[in-house]
Structures are given as C-alpha cells and as structure tokens.
Amino acid sequence: MDEYFVEPGRIEASISDYDRILQSEPDNYKAWHIRGHLLAQIGRYEESIASYDKALKIKVDDYDSWFERGYVLSDMNRDPEAIASYDKALEFGHHDPGVWYMRGNSLYRIGDINAALESYDKAIELGHNDADVWYMRGKSLSEIGDIEVALESYEKATKLQPDSGEIWYAKGLALFDLKRYGAAVISFSRATQYAPDSAYAWYLYAATLEETGNLQKALDSLTKALELKENVFFLTDRGRVLRKLGQYDAAMASYDQALKLDPNYQDIWLNRGALLCDYLNRPQEALACFKRAVEIAPDNPLAWYNQGNALRHLERYQEAIASYEKAIELEPDYHDALRERDWLLCLVEYKQEKNLSYDIALKLVNLTIENFLDGSTQDEDRIDKILTTRRIAETHREDLIVFIPLAFGRAYLSAKGTVMPPNFVWIHPETEQQYPVILSEQPIFQAAYDVAVKWMKEKGNDPEFMYLATWSAELKAIPQMLDDGSRLEDWKVASIGYSTCKPIGPVPLWGGDNPPKTHTG
C-alpha cells in the first residue's frame, strides 16, 4: 500500500484526479484500486469497497484489490466478508504473509480460534516475524487453554517489542493463570511502566502483589487503578486487601462504595459477609449478606456454603446443614462444605448425648484428624481453637488433641513389636498433680486407635499416618533410643506424663521384664 502514499492534505484532491481519469478510462482497474485505497485512508469505507469491487469486476484475479478490500472490511467489523476476500487474494497467488496475519485477526474476532492459529503459523512460516503476530498467536493459544505455549509466544513478542504495555499485560495474564505470581509481578510492573494509563494493568499488578503477600503495595496499585477508573471489581478487591491488612472499617467502606456501583455483584456481598462473620463477629449481619448473594446467584455453591457458616455461628444448625447440603448438591466434591456438614451432623448428635459414646467419639476423631492434617506444623493451639469454634467441650478437646497422636504413635510402635502399657499419667499443667488414665475406658482413645490400626492395614505407614504419629511424645523418644544402639522390639514403654497437650519430659524406656518403680514426670 505504501506505493500509493499521498500526503494527508492531498488525499481529497487525489481522489478527484482519479475520478477524472476514470471518466475517460472506466476500465482502468488500477485506477479503481488506487481510488479505493485513498478512500479507505479518509474513512470513506463504503465508497472504498465499491471502488475495489469495480477493479475486481474488470480484473477478477487482482489479488492486491482482494487483500485491501479484506483489510477495509476488517476495519468495518465485517470479518466474514473480510475472510472471503483474504481467501480470494491467496487463491490468486498473493504471497505477502501479511494476508495470513490479517486473515488470522478476522478469524480470531469471529471466534474461530484454531483457524486463526493456522493463519498466524502460516504468516510466521512465510517470514512475518514481528511482535504483533506472536502476540496474537499467544492470545489465540490462551483462548484454547494452551497457556504454556502461549507464554512462549508472548516471550518472543516482548523481545521484538519490549516497550508494549499490551504485550506485557497479556504475558502477565498467562503467568497469573499458571500461578507463577513472582514472574507475573514483573510482567504487570512492565505493563504499568509502558501503559501507565491502563487501569486494568494496575488492577492485575495489584492481584499478583496480593498473591505474593505484598499487601501494602497491592493496596497502592488498586488505589492507582481507581484513580484511573472507578470500577466495582477494583473496589471489591481493595476491600479484601484492606481486610487482610486489618483495616476493617476501610474495607467495609470499600465494599459499600462498590455496592453503590453495582448492588447485584455477588462478590461484594460474599466478601462483605466474610468480613462481618469471620473478623467482626457480626454473624447476623453476615447472614443477610450471604442471603443476598444466594438470591443473586442461586447456583453458586460458595454462596450457600458461606450462608451455612453464618448460620453455624448463630447455632442454627439444622438450617446450616441444609445450606451445606445445597452447596454439595451444586458441587458434589466441595470438600469444605462436606466437612462442615459432617461436623454439624456430628455436633447435633454430640450435644444430645450425656456420656460420649464410641460411635460419636469415632466421628469426632475422623473429623479432627482432618484438622490435624490441614496444618503444616504441629500446633496444638491451632487444633484447640478449631475445636472450640466447633463447640466441643474442653475435656473432649483435650482428649482429641492428646489421644489421636498417642493412638497413632502406639499403633505404629505396637506393629513394630513394642509392648505398650495400658495407661498413662495426665499431669495438670499448673498444679503438676498426676492423674492416672486407663486408656481402655477412654472412647476417644479407643476410636483413634481403631482408626490408626485400620489405616495401617489399608494404607501402611504413609506420610500422613507418620505425621500424626510423630505428634506422640512416645514416638518422639524413639530416635534417641535407636541412636543408643537399641532395637525397637526389645523395649517396653512406660506410662507417660502429659500436661494438657504437651509431654512432660522424655518418655522412659527400659529393656527386659521389670519396669522401673518410678517414671520421669
């Protein structure tokens, strides 16, 4: 097209010149072609198409006219017609890889992504090696979910055009989808550098900063995004970041501002409800938020799950169970909803019993084991807090925290041939008074031991089993014993002293048949 370049101020005059030429030479296809080109330059697209059509009526195999006609149709958002024109240009022998690139763009816009990819690949094969084609190839691959390969295309595009905020933004999105948040931070930082007026670049920059734990900088980026564009998504995310920073009043204000923009955006109600329920201890107000979220999106399992949580806080257990059941109906493998429902079903039975039965103890043990395994460290206070929120009585909380590891440790030691005593000594954490405990009379220990034995038979000593077992002070004493050159099967274990959740000193071990008369307390 450059061969027909005319200074902008001369285009109208040039069109008049070609009009005069065509009056005397109406079959001059080249004049019709150039006239169409000039008309397109000043946005007179319909007249431009008519000129190209005149040229093609005279010379049907004029592939330049087919190509430029397709280009104008693309600008007019008439992509199916544009594709047909590009195909004609290729049919009549056009060898410019730009035809394939433009064809790919039109195919992308109408949603024929695989065909668009084929066009971009053909353009690259023919030497169209600029940032635009690699960028569009990356976008197409992202559309079909091939994010890793898309990222490779974006890498090439950024090397060819390192100052494009749009390309860095697309690369950041791919990295974000791949959960490579550290690298995504760099990409979105570049996007904001080269496209500082892009509100969405600042917004996604904030999202990656939040994922990497840089909350204050994330808040600053969201503030910048909001300076550029007041947006319900930006305000909702800003509220969440403020909540994480402990600025609860500011978080609530951000949610309320978002509601003014869109009172039917369910994420605001979900986040606002979570703030009220989990951080401000206002479950009744939280319930109203979650009910609104359910009204807006009745097919969203999260809305039903959160409603169940608020009802649980209000001790409206049957209603909470019904909400969890609805969440599970919508998403059958919704682990959190399954767990909370099972806890409540167990709690309802637990509250009805005067004395803890083995059956209820077994349910409590299985549910508490999940809480043990949820943590990365052996933090007994964390388990105690969880059980407290479950409304489990203090004595049973202590039993669950102590007896589950004890049972798993004993199951492991017994399987190794160690002779275990039938009881242990509980030591009060403040008075240090000792209380002998007969384990056979403890339903929680018996249930936990049965679970541990069954686990060993079905799964062996897998990492989760050993993680639970190593909470046991009895098992913790074994490495030292083995370091001393002893064999596990030659030893018996004395009863051990426990404070509420913590062992008092080392586990006494001895060989032979005669235990010592005293034990270390």
C-alpha positions in Angstrom: 0.0 0.0 0.0 2.9 2.4 0.6 3.4 2.8 -3.2 0.1 4.8 -3.2 1.1 7.1 -0.3 -0.3 10.6 -0.6 0.2 13.4 1.9 -3.0 13.6 4.1 -3.8 17.1 2.9 -3.7 15.9 -0.7 -6.0 12.8 -0.5 -9.2 14.5 -1.5 -7.5 16.2 -4.4 -6.0 12.9 -5.5 -9.4 11.2 -5.4 -10.7 13.9 -7.7 -7.8 13.3 -10.0 -8.7 9.6 -10.2 -12.3 10.4 -10.8 -11.3 12.4 -13.8 -9.1 9.6 -15.1 -11.9 7.1 -14.7 -14.3 9.3 -16.7 -12.1 8.7 -19.7 -10.8 5.3 -18.7 -13.6 3.4 -16.9 -11.9 0.1 -17.4 -8.7 1.1 -15.7 -8.7 -1.4 -12.8 -5.6 0.1 -11.4 -7.2 3.5 -11.1 -10.2 2.0 -9.4 -7.8 0.1 -7.0 -5.9 3.3 -6.1 -9.1 5.2 -5.6 -10.4 2.6 -3.2 -7.1 2.8 -1.3 -7.4 6.6 -1.0 -11.0 6.5 0.1 -10.1 4.0 2.9 -7.4 6.3 4.2 -10.0 9.0 5.0 -12.6 6.6 6.4 -15.0 6.5 3.4 -15.2 2.7 3.6 -18.4 2.0 1.7 -17.1 4.0 -1.3 -13.7 2.3 -0.9 -15.3 -1.1 -1.1 -17.3 0.0 -4.2 -14.1 1.1 -5.9 -12.4 -2.3 -5.1 -15.4 -4.1 -6.5 -15.1 -2.1 -9.7 -11.5 -3.1 -10.0 -12.3 -6.7 -9.4 -15.1 -6.7 -11.9 -12.5 -5.7 -14.5 -9.7 -7.9 -13.3 -11.0 -10.7 -11.0 -7.5 -12.0 -10.2 -6.2 -8.7 -8.9 -5.0 -10.1 -5.6 -3.9 -6.7 -4.2 -7.5 -5.5 -4.5 -8.8 -8.6 -2.8 -6.4 -8.1 0.0 -7.0 -4.4 0.5 -10.8 -5.0 0.2 -10.5 -7.5 3.0 -8.5 -5.0 5.1 -11.2 -2.4 4.8 -13.9 -4.9 5.6 -12.0 -5.9 8.7 -11.9 -2.2 9.8 -15.7 -2.2 9.2 -16.0 -5.2 11.5 -17.4 -7.3 8.6 -15.0 -10.1 9.3 -16.7 -13.0 7.5 -16.7 -10.9 4.3 -13.1 -9.9 5.0 -12.0 -13.6 5.4 -13.6 -14.3 2.0 -11.6 -11.5 0.4 -8.4 -12.7 2.0 -9.1 -16.2 0.7 -9.5 -14.8 -2.8 -6.2 -12.9 -2.5 -4.5 -16.2 -1.5 -6.3 -18.1 -4.2 -5.0 -15.7 -6.9 -1.4 -16.0 -5.7 -0.8 -13.3 -3.1 2.4 -14.1 -1.4 2.5 -11.4 1.3 2.5 -13.1 4.8 0.5 -10.1 6.0 -2.5 -11.6 4.2 -2.3 -14.6 6.5 -1.8 -12.4 9.5 -4.9 -10.2 8.7 -6.9 -13.3 7.9 -5.9 -14.7 11.3 -7.1 -11.5 13.0 -10.6 -11.7 11.4 -10.8 -15.4 12.3 -9.9 -14.6 15.9 -12.6 -11.9 16.1 -15.3 -14.3 14.9 -14.2 -16.9 17.4 -12.6 -19.4 15.0 -9.5 -19.7 17.1 -8.0 -22.9 15.7 -8.3 -21.5 12.1 -6.8 -18.2 13.4 -3.8 -20.1 14.8 -3.2 -21.8 11.5 -3.2 -18.5 9.8 -0.7 -17.0 12.3 1.5 -20.0 12.0 1.5 -19.7 8.2 2.3 -16.0 8.4 5.3 -16.8 10.7 6.4 -19.6 8.3 6.4 -17.1 5.4 8.5 -14.6 7.4 6.0 -12.4 9.2 8.2 -12.3 12.3 7.0 -9.2 14.1 5.6 -8.7 17.6 2.0 -8.4 16.5 1.8 -11.9 15.0 3.5 -13.5 18.0 1.2 -11.5 20.3 -2.0 -12.6 18.5 -0.7 -16.2 18.3 -0.3 -16.1 22.1 -3.8 -14.7 22.6 -5.2 -17.5 20.5 -3.3 -20.1 22.4 -4.6 -18.6 25.7 -8.1 -18.8 24.4 -7.9 -22.5 23.8 -6.2 -23.1 27.2 -2.7 -23.8 25.9 -1.1 -21.3 28.4 2.4 -22.7 28.4 2.8 -22.4 24.6 1.0 -19.0 24.7 3.7 -17.8 27.1 6.4 -18.8 24.6 4.7 -16.6 22.0 4.5 -13.7 24.4 8.2 -14.1 25.3 9.0 -13.7 21.6 6.7 -10.7 21.3 8.2 -8.9 24.2 11.7 -9.4 22.8 10.6 -7.9 19.5 8.7 -5.0 21.1 9.9 -4.6 24.7 8.0 -1.3 25.2 4.5 -2.6 24.6 2.4 -2.4 27.7 -0.3 -4.5 25.9 2.0 -7.4 25.3 3.5 -7.3 28.9 -0.1 -7.3 30.2 -1.0 -10.4 28.1 2.2 -12.2 29.3 1.3 -11.3 32.9 -2.1 -12.8 32.5 -0.6 -16.1 31.2 1.8 -16.2 34.1 -1.0 -15.5 36.6 -3.1 -18.3 35.1 0.0 -20.6 35.6 0.2 -19.4 39.2 3.7 -18.1 38.6 3.0 -15.0 40.6 6.5 -13.8 41.1 7.1 -13.6 37.3 3.6 -12.2 36.8 4.5 -9.3 39.1 7.4 -8.4 36.9 5.2 -8.5 33.7 2.5 -6.4 35.2 5.1 -4.0 36.5 6.3 -3.5 33.0 2.8 -3.2 31.7 2.2 -0.3 34.1 5.5 1.2 33.1 4.7 1.2 29.4 0.9 1.7 29.7 0.6 3.9 32.9 -2.9 4.9 32.0 -4.2 1.3 31.9 -6.4 0.9 34.9 -6.6 -2.9 34.3 -2.8 -3.2 34.2 -2.6 -1.6 37.7 -5.5 -3.8 38.8 -3.8 -7.1 37.7 -0.5 -5.8 39.1 -2.3 -5.5 42.5 -3.7 -9.0 42.2 -0.2 -10.5 41.7 1.2 -8.4 44.5 -1.6 -9.7 46.8 -0.8 -13.3 45.8 2.9 -12.8 46.7 2.0 -11.2 50.1 3.0 -7.6 49.3 -0.3 -6.3 50.6 0.6 -2.6 51.0 1.9 -2.3 47.5 -1.1 -4.2 46.2 -3.3 -1.6 48.0 -1.3 1.3 46.4 -1.8 -0.3 43.0 -5.5 -0.7 43.5 -5.7 3.0 44.6 -3.9 3.9 41.3 -6.4 1.8 39.3 -9.3 3.5 41.0 -7.8 6.9 40.2 -7.9 6.0 36.6 -11.3 4.3 36.6 -14.0 3.8 39.3 -14.8 0.1 39.0 -16.7 -2.4 41.0 -14.0 -5.1 40.7 -11.3 -2.7 41.8 -13.3 -1.6 44.9 -14.2 -5.2 45.8 -10.6 -6.4 45.7 -9.5 -3.2 47.5 -11.9 -4.2 50.3 -10.4 -7.7 50.5 -6.8 -6.3 50.7 -7.8 -3.8 53.4 -9.3 -6.7 55.3 -6.1 -8.6 55.1 -4.2 -5.6 56.3 -6.6 -5.5 59.3 -8.2 -2.2 58.2 -11.7 -3.4 58.7 -13.6 -0.1 58.7 -11.8 0.9 55.4 -12.6 -2.5 53.9 -16.3 -2.1 54.8 -16.3 1.4 53.2 -14.8 0.0 50.0 -17.4 -2.8 49.8 -20.2 -0.2 50.4 -18.8 2.0 47.7 -18.8 -1.0 45.3 -22.4 -1.7 46.2 -23.4 1.8 45.1 -21.9 1.0 41.6 -23.5 -2.5 41.3 -25.7 -3.8 44.1 -26.2 -7.1 42.2 -22.5 -8.0 42.1 -22.4 -11.1 44.3 -18.7 -11.0 45.1 -19.3 -7.8 47.1 -21.9 -9.5 49.3 -19.7 -12.6 49.7 -16.7 -10.5 50.8 -18.7 -8.2 52.9 -20.3 -11.1 54.7 -17.0 -12.8 55.3 -15.7 -9.6 56.9 -18.7 -9.4 59.2 -18.8 -13.1 60.1 -15.1 -14.0 60.4 -13.5 -10.8 61.6 -16.1 -8.5 63.1 -18.1 -11.3 64.9 -21.4 -10.0 63.5 -22.9 -13.2 62.1 -26.5 -11.9 61.9 -25.5 -9.1 59.5 -23.2 -11.5 57.6 -26.2 -13.8 57.1 -28.1 -11.0 55.4 -25.2 -10.5 53.0 -25.0 -14.2 52.2 -28.7 -14.5 51.7 -28.5 -11.6 49.2 -25.6 -13.5 47.4 -27.8 -16.6 47.2 -30.6 -14.5 45.7 -28.3 -13.1 43.1 -26.5 -16.4 42.2 -28.6 -19.4 43.5 -26.3 -21.7 41.5 -23.1 -20.6 43.2 -22.1 -23.2 45.8 -19.9 -20.7 47.6 -22.9 -18.5 48.4 -24.7 -21.4 50.0 -21.5 -22.5 51.9 -21.0 -19.1 53.4 -24.6 -18.9 54.3 -24.2 -22.2 56.2 -21.2 -20.7 58.0 -23.1 -17.7 59.2 -26.0 -20.0 60.4 -23.5 -22.2 62.2 -22.1 -19.2 64.0 -25.7 -18.4 65.1 -26.1 -22.0 66.2 -29.0 -22.5 63.8 -27.5 -25.9 63.0 -30.3 -27.5 61.0 -30.6 -24.5 58.7 -26.8 -24.5 58.4 -26.8 -28.2 57.4 -29.4 -27.5 54.8 -27.2 -24.7 53.3 -24.2 -27.0 53.2 -26.3 -29.7 51.6 -27.3 -27.2 48.8 -23.7 -26.3 48.2 -22.9 -30.0 47.9 -25.8 -30.6 45.6 -24.3 -27.9 43.3 -20.7 -29.2 43.7 -20.6 -32.8 44.9 -16.9 -32.8 45.7 -17.0 -29.5 47.6 -14.6 -30.6 50.4 -15.1 -27.7 52.8 -18.9 -28.0 52.6 -18.8 -31.7 53.1 -16.5 -31.2 56.1 -18.7 -28.5 57.7 -21.9 -30.5 57.2 -20.3 -33.6 58.7 -19.1 -31.6 61.7 -22.5 -30.2 62.3 -24.3 -33.6 61.9 -21.8 -34.9 64.4 -22.2 -31.9 66.7 -26.0 -32.3 66.8 -25.6 -35.9 68.0 -22.8 -34.9 70.3 -25.0 -32.3 72.0 -27.7 -34.8 72.6 -25.5 -37.3 74.5 -24.9 -37.2 78.2 -22.0 -39.5 78.0 -19.8 -39.7 75.0 -20.4 -42.9 73.1 -17.9 -44.8 71.0 -19.8 -44.0 67.8 -19.8 -40.3 68.3 -16.1 -40.4 69.5 -15.3 -42.2 66.2 -16.9 -39.4 64.2 -15.1 -36.7 66.3 -11.8 -38.5 65.8 -12.2 -38.8 62.0 -13.2 -35.1 61.7 -10.4 -33.9 64.0 -7.8 -35.9 62.0 -8.6 -33.7 59.0 -7.8 -30.6 61.1 -4.5 -32.2 62.2 -3.6 -32.8 58.6 -4.6 -29.3 57.5 -1.7 -27.8 59.3 2.0 -27.7 58.2 3.3 -27.6 61.8 2.4 -29.4 65.0 0.4 -26.6 66.5 -1.9 -27.9 69.3 -3.2 -24.4 70.0 -4.5 -24.2 66.4 -6.4 -27.5 66.9 -7.8 -26.3 70.2 -9.1 -23.1 68.6 -10.8 -25.1 65.8 -12.4 -27.5 68.2 -13.5 -24.5 70.4 -15.3 -23.0 67.4 -17.0 -26.3 66.9 -18.5 -26.0 70.4 -16.6 -29.2 71.6 -16.4 -29.3 75.4 -13.0 -28.6 76.9 -12.4 -32.1 78.3 -13.1 -33.6 74.9 -11.0 -31.1 73.1 -8.1 -32.1 75.4 -8.8 -35.8 74.7 -8.9 -35.3 71.0 -5.6 -33.3 70.9 -3.7 -35.8 73.1 -5.3 -39.2 72.3 -5.2 -39.0 68.5 -1.4 -38.7 68.2 -1.0 -41.1 71.2 -3.1 -43.7 69.4 -1.3 -43.4 66.1 2.1 -43.5 67.8 1.1 -46.6 69.8 -0.4 -48.3 66.7 3.0 -47.8 65.0 5.0 -48.9 68.0 2.9 -52.0 68.6 3.2 -53.0 64.9 7.0 -52.9 65.5 6.8 -55.3 68.4 6.9 -52.8 71.3 4.9 -53.7 74.4 2.7 -50.8 75.4 1.3 -50.1 78.9 -2.5 -50.0 79.3 -2.5 -46.5 80.8 -0.6 -43.2 81.1 -0.4 -40.3 83.6 -2.0 -37.0 83.0 -0.3 -34.1 84.7 -2.1 -30.9 85.4 -0.3 -28.0 83.6 -0.5 -25.7 86.7 -0.6 -27.9 89.8 1.5 -30.7 88.3 -0.8 -33.1 90.1 -0.8 -36.5 88.4 -3.9 -38.4 87.2 -3.6 -42.0 86.0 -5.7 -42.6 82.9 -6.9 -46.1 81.9 -6.9 -45.9 78.1 -9.4 -48.7 77.7 -12.0 -46.6 79.4 -11.4 -43.6 77.0 -13.8 -43.8 74.0 -11.8 -41.1 72.1 -8.5 -43.1 72.5 -10.2 -46.4 71.6 -11.8 -44.8 68.5 -8.5 -43.2 67.5 -6.6 -46.4 68.0 -9.0 -48.4 65.8 -8.7 -45.7 63.1 -4.9 -45.9 63.3 -4.9 -49.7 63.1 -7.3 -49.8 60.2 -5.2 -47.0 58.4 -2.0 -49.1 58.8 -3.8 -52.2 57.3 -5.2 -50.3 54.3 -2.5 -47.6 53.6 0.6 -48.6 55.6 2.8 -46.0 57.2 2.1 -43.3 54.7 3.3 -39.7 55.2 0.0 -38.6 56.7 0.0 -41.5 59.2 3.5 -40.7 60.3 2.7 -37.0 60.5 0.0 -37.8 63.1 2.1 -40.4 64.9 5.1 -38.1 65.3 2.9 -35.8 67.4 3.1 -38.5 70.1 5.8 -37.9 72.7 6.2 -41.7 73.0 7.2 -41.9 69.3 9.4 -38.8 69.6 11.6 -40.7 72.2 12.4 -43.5 69.7 15.1 -41.8 67.6 17.2 -41.2 70.8 16.7 -44.8 71.8 17.8 -46.1 68.4 20.8 -43.7 68.4 21.8 -45.5 71.6 22.0 -48.8 69.7 18.9 -50.4 70.9 16.4 -52.5 68.9 12.7 -51.3 69.0 11.4 -54.8 69.6 13.5 -55.2 72.7 11.8 -52.4 74.6 8.7 -51.6 76.5 7.3 -48.1 77.0 6.3 -46.8 80.5 3.3 -44.7 81.0 4.0 -41.1 80.1 3.1 -37.9 81.8 1.1 -35.2 79.9 0.1 -31.7 80.6 -3.0 -30.6 78.8 -1.4 -31.1 75.4 2.3 -31.2 76.0 4.5 -34.1 77.2 6.4 -33.5 80.5 10.0 -34.6 79.8 11.2 -37.6 77.9 9.4 -41.0 77.6 11.0 -43.6 79.9 12.1 -46.7 78.1 13.5 -49.9 79.5 14.6 -53.3 78.5 13.6 -56.7 80.0 10.5 -57.6 82.0 10.9 -55.4 85.1 9.7 -51.9 84.8 11.3 -49.2 87.0 9.4 -48.3 90.1 9.1 -44.6 89.2 8.8 -42.8 85.9 10.1 -39.5 84.7 7.3 -36.9 85.1 
